[in-house]
Amino acid sequence: MFESFGNLWRIADIRKRILITLGMLAVFRFGSHIPVPGVNTAVLSTYFAQMGGSVLGLFDMFVGGNLSRATVFALGIMPYISSSIILQILGASIPFYQKLAKEGEEGRRKMTQHTRYLTVLIGTIQASALAIFLQNLTVGNTPVLPFSGFLVKFSIIVTMVAGTIFLMWLGELITENGIGNGISLIIMMGILARIPQQMIQFWRMLHSGALSWTFAFIFAVFAILIVAAVVLITQGQRRIPIQYAKRVKGRKVYGGQSTHLPLNVNAAGVIPIIFAQSALMFLPSFAGFFKGKMWADWLINIFSPSSFLYNALYVVLIIVFAYVYTAIVINPQELAGNLRKYGGFIPGIRPGRQTADYVDKVISRITLPGAAFFAFIAVLPSILMVKFNLPFYFGGTSIIIIVGVALDTVRQLESQLLMRHYEGFMKKGRIRGRRR
């Protein structure tokens, strides 16, 4: 593996892509320390330190701490993620977007353009809500916005939306000129940036006696097992055997080989968790604008991330959204039609309707354990913080994103090495051939 990492730097094209990616991520980290105008960041940080387990605390974790510092990237890349998911759902349900999805490169270009427009709209709505929230927020007797007014709120909205647009552009640059997965790498970098601070806090609690060394050892073993389980489920597949019939065209014989149809245990990935978080954050976020009123405080309390109702609804919504999104991205009728078109069939299953029903049955069975496991990982931070007083979030969306993005990035780098006749990260023997 270490030799493979060395080979990455010997290939000029890959070395250039890695350096571009690192440079873009450095720009992202630099922007994460530039505050928006008019906000007292010290007072805001105090508020988030007191309300770390709130819904806003969860959102702040997802955007890499930019919200608690009120930086230009306070919204993160979340508006773009939300708009991409919405357009993806529309592409499976609205005839206009279904037609665009089948138009090739031109259709993808239009879909990307609509995604950007929707990103600006969602970002503007979220930034406006945050500006109102910051204007009404006081810690003790100190306001977060010392100077309030239309111009201050307008500057905050424009700055945050511009930051989201800049991150969207940065992610596309990494995807096109870097090692790929630009948006995912930005999200992962924001999550990883908080880990050193959390480790320092954990170390101080160990030395002060707030946490025991026995607990630290047990937690370390538990963390390794959880990460290994996430890797296993993320990589897990149900492989359906496929047989292709022989076809004779002229003097050539085509087909006749056996292959398989890979179906991921969790085809929806982290998207059901994002959907569930967005649905559960809506009511308490809305109630936060009316804090102090009885009904608003009641909503905030019952939808606290540490409450039983919140976590129960969280698990149910993740499983429901996993089935819904899997049904969108995997169409058994289309799979069966493509197999029939190219002479493929599942041994023992008739082509056509029976093949589609069989694939749908398999997907329904393997989705449940994958969704249930990811639901457990999603509520794991609340369990650890409430029951064991863990001083930071462990598990949840952050672990799934880090593992998924890391595995995908390694696969892309490995494919680049194999294309140039180098051994990959997971290969034991060197691939023979001429090095380019």
Secondary structure as UniProt FT lines:
FT   HELIX           2..10
FT   HELIX           12..31
FT   TURN            32..33
FT   TURN            37..38
FT   HELIX           41..50
FT   TURN            51..53
FT   HELIX           55..62
FT   TURN            63..70
FT   TURN            72..77
FT   HELIX           78..93
FT   HELIX           95..101
FT   HELIX           105..136
FT   STRAND          138..139
FT   TURN            140..141
FT   STRAND          142..143
FT   HELIX           150..177
FT   HELIX           182..192
FT   TURN            193..194
FT   HELIX           195..208
FT   HELIX           213..235
FT   STRAND          237..244
FT   STRAND          247..249
FT   TURN            250..251
FT   STRAND          252..254
FT   STRAND          258..264
FT   TURN            265..270
FT   HELIX           271..288
FT   TURN            289..292
FT   HELIX           294..302
FT   TURN            305..306
FT   HELIX           308..329
FT   HELIX           332..341
FT   TURN            342..343
FT   STRAND          344..345
FT   TURN            347..348
FT   TURN            351..352
FT   HELIX           353..388
FT   HELIX           396..419
FT   TURN            420..421
FT   TURN            425..426
//
